[in-house]
Amino acid sequence: MTVVWTISAVMLLIAFVLTAFRALRGPTTLDRLVGVDTFVALIICGLGLWVASTLDTTIVPAIVALSLVSFIGSVSVARYRVRDDE
């Protein structure tokens, strides 16, 4: 089972690097917003992987709170975003 956890962690790390490239290099602010939102989703997945591998459920409320804050933040930024072509 350790092989599965290792493969999952490596895949999350690769996704994090690709997302960092998109967030830093994105030509528009919407690309950067999607990159930051994906960062939060990857952090939530990483915490879920940690919970599954250690069987420690004390982090689960933090995962729920982080997902709610991420959703509200993404909706707020998307609602009040200014166009890039100005």
Gaussian input, Z-matrix of N, CA and C with variables (Angstrom, degrees):
# hf/3-21g

backbone

0 1
 N
 C     1     B1
 C     2     B2     1     A1
 N     3     B3     2     A2     1     D1
 C     4     B4     3     A3     2     D2
 C     5     B5     4     A4     3     D3
 N     6     B6     5     A5     4     D4
 C     7     B7     6     A6     5     D5
 C     8     B8     7     A7     6     D6
 N     9     B9     8     A8     7     D7
 C    10    B10     9     A9     8     D8
 C    11    B11    10    A10     9     D9
 N    12    B12    11    A11    10    D10
 C    13    B13    12    A12    11    D11
 C    14    B14    13    A13    12    D12
 N    15    B15    14    A14    13    D13
 C    16    B16    15    A15    14    D14
 C    17    B17    16    A16    15    D15
 N    18    B18    17    A17    16    D16
 C    19    B19    18    A18    17    D17
 C    20    B20    19    A19    18    D18
 N    21    B21    20    A20    19    D19
 C    22    B22    21    A21    20    D20
 C    23    B23    22    A22    21    D21
 N    24    B24    23    A23    22    D22
 C    25    B25    24    A24    23    D23
 C    26    B26    25    A25    24    D24
 N    27    B27    26    A26    25    D25
 C    28    B28    27    A27    26    D26
 C    29    B29    28    A28    27    D27
 N    30    B30    29    A29    28    D28
 C    31    B31    30    A30    29    D29
 C    32    B32    31    A31    30    D30
 N    33    B33    32    A32    31    D31
 C    34    B34    33    A33    32    D32
 C    35    B35    34    A34    33    D33
 N    36    B36    35    A35    34    D34
 C    37    B37    36    A36    35    D35
 C    38    B38    37    A37    36    D36
 N    39    B39    38    A38    37    D37
 C    40    B40    39    A39    38    D38
 C    41    B41    40    A40    39    D39
 N    42    B42    41    A41    40    D40
 C    43    B43    42    A42    41    D41
 C    44    B44    43    A43    42    D42
 N    45    B45    44    A44    43    D43
 C    46    B46    45    A45    44    D44
 C    47    B47    46    A46    45    D45
 N    48    B48    47    A47    46    D46
 C    49    B49    48    A48    47    D47
 C    50    B50    49    A49    48    D48
 N    51    B51    50    A50    49    D49
 C    52    B52    51    A51    50    D50
 C    53    B53    52    A52    51    D51
 N    54    B54    53    A53    52    D52
 C    55    B55    54    A54    53    D53
 C    56    B56    55    A55    54    D54
 N    57    B57    56    A56    55    D55
 C    58    B58    57    A57    56    D56
 C    59    B59    58    A58    57    D57
 N    60    B60    59    A59    58    D58
 C    61    B61    60    A60    59    D59
 C    62    B62    61    A61    60    D60
 N    63    B63    62    A62    61    D61
 C    64    B64    63    A63    62    D62
 C    65    B65    64    A64    63    D63
 N    66    B66    65    A65    64    D64
 C    67    B67    66    A66    65    D65
 C    68    B68    67    A67    66    D66
 N    69    B69    68    A68    67    D67
 C    70    B70    69    A69    68    D68
 C    71    B71    70    A70    69    D69
 N    72    B72    71    A71    70    D70
 C    73    B73    72    A72    71    D71
 C    74    B74    73    A73    72    D72
 N    75    B75    74    A74    73    D73
 C    76    B76    75    A75    74    D74
 C    77    B77    76    A76    75    D75
 N    78    B78    77    A77    76    D76
 C    79    B79    78    A78    77    D77
 C    80    B80    79    A79    78    D78
 N    81    B81    80    A80    79    D79
 C    82    B82    81    A81    80    D80
 C    83    B83    82    A82    81    D81
 N    84    B84    83    A83    82    D82
 C    85    B85    84    A84    83    D83
 C    86    B86    85    A85    84    D84
 N    87    B87    86    A86    85    D85
 C    88    B88    87    A87    86    D86
 C    89    B89    88    A88    87    D87
 N    90    B90    89    A89    88    D88
 C    91    B91    90    A90    89    D89
 C    92    B92    91    A91    90    D90
 N    93    B93    92    A92    91    D91
 C    94    B94    93    A93    92    D92
 C    95    B95    94    A94    93    D93
 N    96    B96    95    A95    94    D94
 C    97    B97    96    A96    95    D95
 C    98    B98    97    A97    96    D96
 N    99    B99    98    A98    97    D97
 C   100   B100    99    A99    98    D98
 C   101   B101   100   A100    99    D99
 N   102   B102   101   A101   100   D100
 C   103   B103   102   A102   101   D101
 C   104   B104   103   A103   102   D102
 N   105   B105   104   A104   103   D103
 C   106   B106   105   A105   104   D104
 C   107   B107   106   A106   105   D105
 N   108   B108   107   A107   106   D106
 C   109   B109   108   A108   107   D107
 C   110   B110   109   A109   108   D108
 N   111   B111   110   A110   109   D109
 C   112   B112   111   A111   110   D110
 C   113   B113   112   A112   111   D111
 N   114   B114   113   A113   112   D112
 C   115   B115   114   A114   113   D113
 C   116   B116   115   A115   114   D114
 N   117   B117   116   A116   115   D115
 C   118   B118   117   A117   116   D116
 C   119   B119   118   A118   117   D117
 N   120   B120   119   A119   118   D118
 C   121   B121   120   A120   119   D119
 C   122   B122   121   A121   120   D120
 N   123   B123   122   A122   121   D121
 C   124   B124   123   A123   122   D122
 C   125   B125   124   A124   123   D123
 N   126   B126   125   A125   124   D124
 C   127   B127   126   A126   125   D125
 C   128   B128   127   A127   126   D126
 N   129   B129   128   A128   127   D127
 C   130   B130   129   A129   128   D128
 C   131   B131   130   A130   129   D129
 N   132   B132   131   A131   130   D130
 C   133   B133   132   A132   131   D131
 C   134   B134   133   A133   132   D132
 N   135   B135   134   A134   133   D133
 C   136   B136   135   A135   134   D134
 C   137   B137   136   A136   135   D135
 N   138   B138   137   A137   136   D136
 C   139   B139   138   A138   137   D137
 C   140   B140   139   A139   138   D138
 N   141   B141   140   A140   139   D139
 C   142   B142   141   A141   140   D140
 C   143   B143   142   A142   141   D141
 N   144   B144   143   A143   142   D142
 C   145   B145   144   A144   143   D143
 C   146   B146   145   A145   144   D144
 N   147   B147   146   A146   145   D145
 C   148   B148   147   A147   146   D146
 C   149   B149   148   A148   147   D147
 N   150   B150   149   A149   148   D148
 C   151   B151   150   A150   149   D149
 C   152   B152   151   A151   150   D150
 N   153   B153   152   A152   151   D151
 C   154   B154   153   A153   152   D152
 C   155   B155   154   A154   153   D153
 N   156   B156   155   A155   154   D154
 C   157   B157   156   A156   155   D155
 C   158   B158   157   A157   156   D156
 N   159   B159   158   A158   157   D157
 C   160   B160   159   A159   158   D158
 C   161   B161   160   A160   159   D159
 N   162   B162   161   A161   160   D160
 C   163   B163   162   A162   161   D161
 C   164   B164   163   A163   162   D162
 N   165   B165   164   A164   163   D163
 C   166   B166   165   A165   164   D164
 C   167   B167   166   A166   165   D165
 N   168   B168   167   A167   166   D166
 C   169   B169   168   A168   167   D167
 C   170   B170   169   A169   168   D168
 N   171   B171   170   A170   169   D169
 C   172   B172   171   A171   170   D170
 C   173   B173   172   A172   171   D171
 N   174   B174   173   A173   172   D172
 C   175   B175   174   A174   173   D173
 C   176   B176   175   A175   174   D174
 N   177   B177   176   A176   175   D175
 C   178   B178   177   A177   176   D176
 C   179   B179   178   A178   177   D177
 N   180   B180   179   A179   178   D178
 C   181   B181   180   A180   179   D179
 C   182   B182   181   A181   180   D180
 N   183   B183   182   A182   181   D181
 C   184   B184   183   A183   182   D182
 C   185   B185   184   A184   183   D183
 N   186   B186   185   A185   184   D184
 C   187   B187   186   A186   185   D185
 C   188   B188   187   A187   186   D186
 N   189   B189   188   A188   187   D187
 C   190   B190   189   A189   188   D188
 C   191   B191   190   A190   189   D189
 N   192   B192   191   A191   190   D190
 C   193   B193   192   A192   191   D191
 C   194   B194   193   A193   192   D192
 N   195   B195   194   A194   193   D193
 C   196   B196   195   A195   194   D194
 C   197   B197   196   A196   195   D195
 N   198   B198   197   A197   196   D196
 C   199   B199   198   A198   197   D197
 C   200   B200   199   A199   198   D198
 N   201   B201   200   A200   199   D199
 C   202   B202   201   A201   200   D200
 C   203   B203   202   A202   201   D201
 N   204   B204   203   A203   202   D202
 C   205   B205   204   A204   203   D203
 C   206   B206   205   A205   204   D204
 N   207   B207   206   A206   205   D205
 C   208   B208   207   A207   206   D206
 C   209   B209   208   A208   207   D207
 N   210   B210   209   A209   208   D208
 C   211   B211   210   A210   209   D209
 C   212   B212   211   A211   210   D210
 N   213   B213   212   A212   211   D211
 C   214   B214   213   A213   212   D212
 C   215   B215   214   A214   213   D213
 N   216   B216   215   A215   214   D214
 C   217   B217   216   A216   215   D215
 C   218   B218   217   A217   216   D216
 N   219   B219   218   A218   217   D217
 C   220   B220   219   A219   218   D218
 C   221   B221   220   A220   219   D219
 N   222   B222   221   A221   220   D220
 C   223   B223   222   A222   221   D221
 C   224   B224   223   A223   222   D222
 N   225   B225   224   A224   223   D223
 C   226   B226   225   A225   224   D224
 C   227   B227   226   A226   225   D225
 N   228   B228   227   A227   226   D226
 C   229   B229   228   A228   227   D227
 C   230   B230   229   A229   228   D228
 N   231   B231   230   A230   229   D229
 C   232   B232   231   A231   230   D230
 C   233   B233   232   A232   231   D231
 N   234   B234   233   A233   232   D232
 C   235   B235   234   A234   233   D233
 C   236   B236   235   A235   234   D234
 N   237   B237   236   A236   235   D235
 C   238   B238   237   A237   236   D236
 C   239   B239   238   A238   237   D237
 N   240   B240   239   A239   238   D238
 C   241   B241   240   A240   239   D239
 C   242   B242   241   A241   240   D240
 N   243   B243   242   A242   241   D241
 C   244   B244   243   A243   242   D242
 C   245   B245   244   A244   243   D243
 N   246   B246   245   A245   244   D244
 C   247   B247   246   A246   245   D245
 C   248   B248   247   A247   246   D246
 N   249   B249   248   A248   247   D247
 C   250   B250   249   A249   248   D248
 C   251   B251   250   A250   249   D249
 N   252   B252   251   A251   250   D250
 C   253   B253   252   A252   251   D251
 C   254   B254   253   A253   252   D252
 N   255   B255   254   A254   253   D253
 C   256   B256   255   A255   254   D254
 C   257   B257   256   A256   255   D255

   B1=1.4330
   B2=1.5217
   B3=1.3208
   B4=1.4571
   B5=1.5210
   B6=1.3094
   B7=1.4646
   B8=1.5296
   B9=1.3051
   B10=1.4664
   B11=1.5185
   B12=1.3404
   B13=1.4699
   B14=1.5259
   B15=1.3073
   B16=1.4602
   B17=1.5201
   B18=1.3141
   B19=1.4636
   B20=1.5287
   B21=1.3122
   B22=1.4607
   B23=1.5221
   B24=1.3180
   B25=1.4638
   B26=1.5222
   B27=1.3192
   B28=1.4624
   B29=1.5336
   B30=1.3195
   B31=1.4645
   B32=1.5267
   B33=1.3333
   B34=1.4595
   B35=1.5293
   B36=1.3166
   B37=1.4599
   B38=1.5273
   B39=1.3111
   B40=1.4681
   B41=1.5212
   B42=1.3180
   B43=1.4662
   B44=1.5208
   B45=1.3163
   B46=1.4597
   B47=1.5288
   B48=1.3263
   B49=1.4706
   B50=1.5258
   B51=1.3156
   B52=1.4657
   B53=1.5314
   B54=1.3107
   B55=1.4600
   B56=1.5246
   B57=1.3176
   B58=1.4660
   B59=1.5195
   B60=1.3099
   B61=1.4574
   B62=1.5236
   B63=1.3261
   B64=1.4679
   B65=1.5258
   B66=1.3174
   B67=1.4689
   B68=1.5321
   B69=1.3110
   B70=1.4646
   B71=1.5194
   B72=1.3011
   B73=1.4477
   B74=1.5307
   B75=1.3290
   B76=1.4605
   B77=1.5143
   B78=1.3144
   B79=1.4678
   B80=1.5238
   B81=1.3138
   B82=1.4580
   B83=1.5242
   B84=1.3258
   B85=1.4576
   B86=1.5241
   B87=1.3137
   B88=1.4581
   B89=1.5316
   B90=1.3340
   B91=1.4643
   B92=1.5233
   B93=1.3191
   B94=1.4581
   B95=1.5240
   B96=1.3177
   B97=1.4604
   B98=1.5265
   B99=1.3108
   B100=1.4654
   B101=1.5254
   B102=1.3298
   B103=1.4615
   B104=1.5195
   B105=1.3234
   B106=1.4641
   B107=1.5281
   B108=1.3156
   B109=1.4606
   B110=1.5287
   B111=1.3106
   B112=1.4662
   B113=1.5175
   B114=1.3559
   B115=1.4584
   B116=1.5212
   B117=1.3195
   B118=1.4638
   B119=1.5299
   B120=1.3173
   B121=1.4677
   B122=1.5267
   B123=1.3328
   B124=1.4639
   B125=1.5262
   B126=1.3217
   B127=1.4642
   B128=1.5345
   B129=1.3208
   B130=1.4621
   B131=1.5341
   B132=1.3175
   B133=1.4742
   B134=1.5266
   B135=1.3189
   B136=1.4619
   B137=1.5182
   B138=1.3316
   B139=1.4606
   B140=1.5272
   B141=1.3229
   B142=1.4648
   B143=1.5161
   B144=1.3026
   B145=1.4668
   B146=1.5228
   B147=1.3203
   B148=1.4633
   B149=1.5344
   B150=1.3382
   B151=1.4635
   B152=1.5243
   B153=1.3173
   B154=1.4600
   B155=1.5318
   B156=1.3273
   B157=1.4628
   B158=1.5227
   B159=1.3435
   B160=1.4654
   B161=1.5245
   B162=1.3297
   B163=1.4613
   B164=1.5352
   B165=1.3392
   B166=1.4603
   B167=1.5216
   B168=1.3173
   B169=1.4695
   B170=1.5223
   B171=1.3193
   B172=1.4600
   B173=1.5256
   B174=1.3124
   B175=1.4595
   B176=1.5312
   B177=1.3000
   B178=1.4659
   B179=1.5358
   B180=1.3401
   B181=1.4741
   B182=1.5313
   B183=1.3176
   B184=1.4635
   B185=1.5210
   B186=1.3087
   B187=1.4706
   B188=1.5225
   B189=1.3112
   B190=1.4735
   B191=1.5242
   B192=1.3288
   B193=1.4620
   B194=1.5257
   B195=1.3094
   B196=1.4601
   B197=1.5164
   B198=1.3082
   B199=1.4640
   B200=1.5237
   B201=1.3338
   B202=1.4638
   B203=1.5316
   B204=1.3246
   B205=1.4646
   B206=1.5304
   B207=1.3119
   B208=1.4592
   B209=1.5177
   B210=1.3217
   B211=1.4632
   B212=1.5218
   B213=1.3213
   B214=1.4625
   B215=1.5221
   B216=1.3119
   B217=1.4614
   B218=1.5163
   B219=1.3031
   B220=1.4655
   B221=1.5218
   B222=1.3174
   B223=1.4606
   B224=1.5245
   B225=1.3118
   B226=1.4645
   B227=1.5215
   B228=1.3078
   B229=1.4645
   B230=1.5189
   B231=1.3141
   B232=1.4648
   B233=1.5235
   B234=1.3092
   B235=1.4711
   B236=1.5232
   B237=1.3260
   B238=1.4625
   B239=1.5280
   B240=1.3042
   B241=1.4569
   B242=1.5186
   B243=1.3421
   B244=1.4615
   B245=1.5275
   B246=1.3297
   B247=1.4565
   B248=1.5246
   B249=1.3482
   B250=1.4565
   B251=1.5047
   B252=1.3217
   B253=1.4641
   B254=1.5281
   B255=1.3187
   B256=1.4627
   B257=1.5055
   A1=111.90
   A2=117.45
   A3=121.20
   A4=111.20
   A5=117.07
   A6=120.69
   A7=110.18
   A8=117.25
   A9=121.17
   A10=109.97
   A11=117.73
   A12=120.61
   A13=110.19
   A14=117.17
   A15=120.84
   A16=111.18
   A17=117.69
   A18=120.96
   A19=110.50
   A20=116.65
   A21=120.28
   A22=111.58
   A23=116.69
   A24=120.46
   A25=111.54
   A26=117.40
   A27=120.84
   A28=110.58
   A29=116.39
   A30=119.15
   A31=111.26
   A32=117.68
   A33=120.46
   A34=111.39
   A35=117.05
   A36=120.74
   A37=111.25
   A38=117.52
   A39=121.24
   A40=110.45
   A41=116.55
   A42=120.21
   A43=110.73
   A44=117.58
   A45=121.32
   A46=110.87
   A47=116.89
   A48=120.60
   A49=110.76
   A50=117.32
   A51=120.38
   A52=111.47
   A53=116.61
   A54=120.41
   A55=110.45
   A56=117.55
   A57=120.57
   A58=110.38
   A59=117.12
   A60=120.80
   A61=110.85
   A62=116.88
   A63=120.45
   A64=111.11
   A65=117.38
   A66=119.99
   A67=111.58
   A68=117.49
   A69=120.11
   A70=112.84
   A71=117.25
   A72=121.74
   A73=113.50
   A74=117.15
   A75=121.18
   A76=113.20
   A77=117.87
   A78=119.50
   A79=113.35
   A80=118.57
   A81=120.62
   A82=109.80
   A83=114.90
   A84=118.52
   A85=111.41
   A86=116.98
   A87=119.15
   A88=110.96
   A89=117.40
   A90=120.31
   A91=110.64
   A92=116.36
   A93=119.83
   A94=111.44
   A95=117.02
   A96=121.02
   A97=110.90
   A98=116.47
   A99=120.26
   A100=110.32
   A101=117.31
   A102=120.64
   A103=112.49
   A104=116.93
   A105=120.24
   A106=110.43
   A107=116.97
   A108=120.20
   A109=110.72
   A110=116.61
   A111=120.26
   A112=110.97
   A113=117.68
   A114=120.39
   A115=110.81
   A116=115.79
   A117=120.03
   A118=110.18
   A119=117.22
   A120=120.19
   A121=110.93
   A122=117.13
   A123=119.78
   A124=111.46
   A125=116.82
   A126=119.63
   A127=110.10
   A128=116.16
   A129=119.83
   A130=110.23
   A131=116.99
   A132=120.19
   A133=111.12
   A134=116.86
   A135=120.32
   A136=112.17
   A137=116.20
   A138=119.28
   A139=111.15
   A140=116.64
   A141=119.82
   A142=111.66
   A143=116.78
   A144=120.87
   A145=110.53
   A146=116.82
   A147=121.01
   A148=110.66
   A149=116.25
   A150=120.40
   A151=110.22
   A152=117.16
   A153=120.23
   A154=111.88
   A155=116.61
   A156=117.98
   A157=112.95
   A158=117.47
   A159=119.56
   A160=113.39
   A161=117.56
   A162=123.51
   A163=111.86
   A164=116.10
   A165=122.60
   A166=108.37
   A167=117.06
   A168=120.53
   A169=113.64
   A170=118.88
   A171=119.81
   A172=112.58
   A173=118.14
   A174=122.05
   A175=111.26
   A176=118.23
   A177=121.80
   A178=113.06
   A179=120.90
   A180=118.25
   A181=113.31
   A182=117.22
   A183=120.36
   A184=110.82
   A185=117.37
   A186=121.20
   A187=109.90
   A188=116.66
   A189=120.63
   A190=110.26
   A191=117.30
   A192=120.47
   A193=111.29
   A194=117.57
   A195=120.93
   A196=111.52
   A197=117.53
   A198=119.82
   A199=111.50
   A200=117.87
   A201=120.33
   A202=111.56
   A203=117.40
   A204=120.76
   A205=110.20
   A206=117.27
   A207=120.96
   A208=111.50
   A209=116.50
   A210=120.13
   A211=111.09
   A212=117.09
   A213=120.21
   A214=110.72
   A215=117.79
   A216=121.01
   A217=112.30
   A218=117.47
   A219=120.91
   A220=111.53
   A221=116.32
   A222=119.51
   A223=110.56
   A224=117.27
   A225=120.80
   A226=111.83
   A227=116.92
   A228=120.01
   A229=110.72
   A230=117.26
   A231=120.02
   A232=111.10
   A233=116.67
   A234=120.30
   A235=111.84
   A236=117.25
   A237=120.89
   A238=113.22
   A239=117.29
   A240=121.15
   A241=110.54
   A242=115.88
   A243=121.79
   A244=107.67
   A245=116.37
   A246=120.67
   A247=111.46
   A248=116.44
   A249=121.55
   A250=113.57
   A251=118.79
   A252=121.31
   A253=113.25
   A254=119.13
   A255=120.84
   A256=111.60
   D1=-23.11
   D2=178.75
   D3=-63.15
   D4=-31.95
   D5=178.78
   D6=-64.33
   D7=-39.20
   D8=179.49
   D9=-64.66
   D10=-43.85
   D11=179.64
   D12=-64.24
   D13=-40.07
   D14=-179.79
   D15=-66.52
   D16=-44.66
   D17=178.43
   D18=-62.68
   D19=-40.98
   D20=178.68
   D21=-64.19
   D22=-42.17
   D23=179.05
   D24=-65.63
   D25=-39.53
   D26=178.14
   D27=-65.89
   D28=-40.48
   D29=178.09
   D30=-64.57
   D31=-39.25
   D32=176.10
   D33=-65.49
   D34=-37.67
   D35=177.76
   D36=-65.13
   D37=-42.47
   D38=177.23
   D39=-63.10
   D40=-42.85
   D41=177.86
   D42=-63.55
   D43=-36.87
   D44=178.98
   D45=-65.33
   D46=-41.25
   D47=178.82
   D48=-65.96
   D49=-43.76
   D50=178.65
   D51=-64.95
   D52=-36.95
   D53=178.11
   D54=-69.42
   D55=-37.31
   D56=176.85
   D57=-61.89
   D58=-39.92
   D59=176.63
   D60=-61.08
   D61=-43.57
   D62=-179.59
   D63=-68.98
   D64=-39.51
   D65=-178.28
   D66=-70.29
   D67=-35.69
   D68=-178.96
   D69=-84.34
   D70=-31.92
   D71=-173.11
   D72=-102.11
   D73=-5.69
   D74=-174.53
   D75=-55.77
   D76=131.69
   D77=-176.69
   D78=-72.46
   D79=-23.09
   D80=-179.06
   D81=-122.32
   D82=164.95
   D83=178.24
   D84=-69.54
   D85=-27.18
   D86=177.55
   D87=-67.08
   D88=-36.97
   D89=174.74
   D90=-62.32
   D91=-40.89
   D92=178.42
   D93=-67.22
   D94=-37.32
   D95=177.30
   D96=-63.20
   D97=-44.51
   D98=177.86
   D99=-63.59
   D100=-38.05
   D101=177.80
   D102=-63.56
   D103=-44.37
   D104=179.70
   D105=-67.83
   D106=-38.96
   D107=177.43
   D108=-64.49
   D109=-36.60
   D110=176.97
   D111=-69.52
   D112=-34.28
   D113=173.81
   D114=-55.99
   D115=-47.29
   D116=-178.60
   D117=-64.77
   D118=-40.59
   D119=177.99
   D120=-63.25
   D121=-38.82
   D122=178.21
   D123=-68.87
   D124=-35.21
   D125=176.00
   D126=-65.06
   D127=-41.03
   D128=177.29
   D129=-63.04
   D130=-41.95
   D131=177.62
   D132=-64.95
   D133=-39.43
   D134=177.33
   D135=-63.57
   D136=-41.01
   D137=176.33
   D138=-66.19
   D139=-38.08
   D140=175.69
   D141=-63.56
   D142=-39.05
   D143=176.43
   D144=-64.40
   D145=-39.96
   D146=177.73
   D147=-62.89
   D148=-43.89
   D149=179.07
   D150=-63.08
   D151=-42.22
   D152=-178.31
   D153=-68.75
   D154=-34.66
   D155=-177.04
   D156=-80.95
   D157=-32.36
   D158=-178.40
   D159=-98.70
   D160=-11.10
   D161=-176.88
   D162=58.62
   D163=30.25
   D164=177.30
   D165=-103.28
   D166=110.28
   D167=-172.91
   D168=-93.18
   D169=12.27
   D170=-179.51
   D171=-73.54
   D172=-14.51
   D173=-177.90
   D174=-89.60
   D175=-13.36
   D176=-175.41
   D177=-58.04
   D178=-42.72
   D179=175.80
   D180=-62.21
   D181=-33.04
   D182=176.65
   D183=-66.88
   D184=-36.42
   D185=177.49
   D186=-64.40
   D187=-43.16
   D188=179.48
   D189=-65.01
   D190=-44.84
   D191=179.93
   D192=-64.56
   D193=-41.15
   D194=178.81
   D195=-64.87
   D196=-38.12
   D197=178.62
   D198=-67.93
   D199=-38.28
   D200=177.88
   D201=-67.45
   D202=-43.79
   D203=178.90
   D204=-64.83
   D205=-38.91
   D206=178.40
   D207=-63.32
   D208=-43.37
   D209=179.32
   D210=-62.85
   D211=-47.42
   D212=-179.30
   D213=-64.79
   D214=-40.01
   D215=178.23
   D216=-64.58
   D217=-42.69
   D218=179.98
   D219=-65.46
   D220=-41.79
   D221=179.02
   D222=-66.41
   D223=-39.53
   D224=179.96
   D225=-65.93
   D226=-45.78
   D227=-179.52
   D228=-67.03
   D229=-39.98
   D230=179.12
   D231=-66.18
   D232=-31.89
   D233=-178.97
   D234=-72.18
   D235=-38.94
   D236=-173.82
   D237=-107.52
   D238=19.20
   D239=179.35
   D240=-71.17
   D241=140.45
   D242=178.19
   D243=-95.73
   D244=144.17
   D245=179.71
   D246=-63.36
   D247=147.85
   D248=-179.47
   D249=-83.02
   D250=-17.88
   D251=-172.55
   D252=-83.84
   D253=6.71
   D254=-179.08
   D255=-77.88

